[in-house]
Amino acid sequence: MAVKFVCSYSDGKVGVVQELVNYLSAKGASFWYLEHPLCPATNKTSRLDHYEDGRLISSQSVGTPSRSLTLLYLKSVWLTFAEVLHRRRTIDLFIAASNIDCVAAHFALSRKQAKIVFVSIDYSPRRFANPLLNSVFKIADRMAYHWATAIWHSYPNATRLKPYAAKANSFETLHGNNYLRIRRRPFEKRDRSSLLYLGSVTPAAHLEEALIAVQTLRPRFPEISLHVIGEAADSSYMQSLKKMAASIGVADSVIWHGLITDSTIFEDIMTERGIALCLYEMTPERYSWYQLPGKVFAYAACGLPTIVLDKCGPVGTGETEKSRIGIVTSLAGLAGCISGVLENPDLHNLLSNSAANWAKDYDWHVKFDKYLGMIP
């Protein structure tokens, strides 16, 4: 089956659909990729890329910036409808990580032979603070499940969370990684005392506590460092973190890599590190309460054990402990947890190997081969 149109939202990080685009281009597919901005504060517009035989032949900015979240989504959905409608006679398959875009595609695609795949990447009982937007989102979710040819879930127990998810061709795919592509370094050739965080730089990531842990541990581990790959939507917050690092005397131990959207680049950085951090404090209102954060899949594929916060949610903490892909700790016990790993190379090596072995089952290419092949 030829893939003709892919649609997603992005805040600059590599997600499921972005990895699907990488997969399709590597397979030499011809398709259109429409990517909408996720946040209005970035003042960005949607982007439409055209691939022929796996090569990017054109890329153009489409739409106009928006400062309102509601208006941003309305404009994005209309743009999806218009672009799909314009190409409806050539589209064989539409894949999107948004229920509202799947609904838009359903109305734009008049041909019955066109397939629609909904990549359901997260779940939260309250997706938006705006009650009207949240209501529209929930209605669109039911409609997308009803009309889509196939559903790919990236979180377990979808039918328990959404009773209407119980339908044919609804698959739990979880998240993925580039396990087969990554060249993992031997344990003894890594900078084992270096910590790493990958993702959005927000207060929810508890990087302040990571900086304090580095300060606490430096006397015992002089080579300890913290690598941060990502950026903050609020530049003032990033500056406050850098000022904090300077004020507590660890500025020379923190490397701010900034936003890196090419996974081949940040994976190469990650394979040199020793321990990864996932310190999100989740509640049932946050989507990661219901799934293992995607960054853990990337960490494990690079052979990095992950230190997971005990308040990260039952899925994250449960999988970490069951599969021994890392260690669960409290914020108060963070420094002690890190030192416990650094002081025990055998444990550190065991966790690294366990994480890499666990990651084998989640390679993106293997997953896409399987689930694209299951579309009726």
C-alpha positions, 0 to 999 in steps of 0.5 A, spaced: 500 500 500 502 506 498 502 512 503 500 518 500 499 523 506 501 524 513 499 529 518 502 531 525 503 536 530 510 538 533 513 542 538 520 540 535 521 533 538 521 527 534 515 523 535 511 517 532 509 520 526 516 524 525 519 517 525 514 514 520 516 520 515 523 518 516 521 510 515 517 512 509 523 516 506 528 510 507 523 506 504 523 510 498 515 512 498 512 518 495 508 522 500 506 529 502 507 530 510 503 536 513 506 538 520 502 543 524 505 547 530 503 544 537 504 551 541 501 558 538 507 561 542 512 559 537 509 563 532 510 558 527 506 556 521 504 549 518 509 546 513 508 542 507 513 537 505 513 533 498 517 527 498 518 523 491 521 516 491 524 518 498 527 524 497 524 531 499 523 535 493 519 541 496 518 544 503 513 550 504 510 554 510 503 554 509 497 558 513 498 563 518 501 564 525 496 564 531 497 567 538 490 563 540 490 555 542 483 555 539 484 559 533 491 555 532 487 548 532 481 551 528 486 553 522 490 547 522 484 542 521 481 547 516 488 547 513 488 539 513 481 539 510 483 543 504 490 540 503 487 533 503 481 535 499 485 538 494 489 531 493 483 526 494 483 523 488 491 521 489 490 519 496 490 511 498 492 512 505 492 518 510 495 517 517 495 522 523 496 523 530 490 527 531 483 525 532 481 532 529 485 531 523 482 524 522 475 527 522 477 532 517 480 527 512 474 523 513 470 529 510 475 530 505 476 523 502 470 521 498 473 515 495 471 509 499 478 506 497 482 511 501 484 508 508 485 512 515 489 511 520 489 514 527 495 514 531 493 515 538 499 517 542 496 519 548 490 519 553 488 524 558 481 525 561 482 533 560 486 534 554 485 542 554 483 547 560 479 550 555 472 546 556 469 548 549 476 545 546 476 539 551 469 537 549 470 538 541 476 534 542 472 528 546 467 528 540 472 528 535 476 522 538 469 518 538 468 520 531 476 518 529 475 511 532 469 510 529 471 512 522 478 510 522 480 504 518 485 502 523 488 505 530 495 505 533 495 506 540 501 508 544 499 507 551 496 500 554 489 499 556 486 503 551 479 500 552 479 501 559 480 508 558 476 509 552 470 503 552 469 505 544 476 503 543 474 496 543 474 495 535 477 491 530 484 493 527 485 497 534 492 495 536 497 497 542 503 499 539 506 503 545 512 507 543 518 506 539 526 507 538 531 506 533 535 500 536 537 497 530 540 503 527 544 505 533 551 504 535 551 503 542 558 504 545 561 498 550 560 500 557 567 501 559 568 506 553 562 511 556 562 517 560 559 513 566 558 519 570 555 523 565 547 524 566 542 526 561 536 529 560 532 529 553 526 533 552 522 539 553 525 544 558 520 545 563 519 545 571 515 538 570 522 535 568 525 537 575 532 539 572 533 544 578 533 538 582 538 534 577 543 541 578 542 540 586 544 533 585 550 534 581 552 539 586 551 534 592 555 529 588 561 533 585 566 532 591 565 524 591 565 524 583 569 530 580 567 528 573 560 528 574 556 532 568 549 533 566 547 534 559 541 537 557 538 536 550 532 540 549 529 547 549 524 551 553 518 554 550 519 560 555 526 563 554 526 566 561 526 559 564 532 556 561 536 563 563 534 561 570 536 554 570 543 557 567 543 562 573 542 557 578 547 552 575 552 558 576 550 560 583 551 553 586 558 552 582 556 547 577 556 551 571 562 548 568 559 541 569 552 542 565 552 542 557 546 545 554 545 542 547 539 546 545 534 543 541 536 537 536 531 534 532 535 530 528 535 523 532 541 520 529 545 526 532 542 526 539 542 519 539 550 519 538 550 524 544 546 519 548 550 513 547 556 516 550 553 518 557 552 513 563 545 515 566 538 518 563 533 522 567 526 522 567 523 526 573 516 527 571 511 528 577 505 526 574 497 526 576 491 522 573 490 529 569 497 528 565 497 523 559 504 520 561 500 517 567 497 512 563 504 510 559 511 510 559 514 516 557 517 516 550 524 518 552 525 512 556 524 508 549 530 512 546 534 512 552 534 504 553 535 503 545 542 507 547 544 503 553 542 508 558 538 506 564 533 511 567 532 514 573 525 515 574 521 519 579 516 515 584 511 520 582 511 519 574 505 514 574 504 507 575 506 505 568 512 508 568 514 506 575 511 499 574 515 498 567 522 500 570 522 496 576 519 490 572 524 490 566 529 493 570 531 498 565 532 503 571 531 505 578 525 508 581 527 514 586 524 520 590 526 527 588 529 527 596 533 520 594 535 523 587 543 524 589 543 517 593 540 513 587 545 516 582 551 515 587 548 508 588 549 506 581 556 510 580 559 506 586 557 499 583 559 498 576 556 491 576 549 494 577 550 500 572 553 495 567 547 490 569 542 495 568 545 498 561 544 491 558 537 490 561 535 496 558 538 495 551 535 488 551 528 491 553 529 496 547 530 490 542 522 489 541 521 497 540 525 498 533 521 503 529 522 500 522 520 493 525 513 496 528 512 500 522 513 494 517 508 490 522 502 495 523 502 498 516 502 491 513 496 489 518 492 495 515 486 492 511 
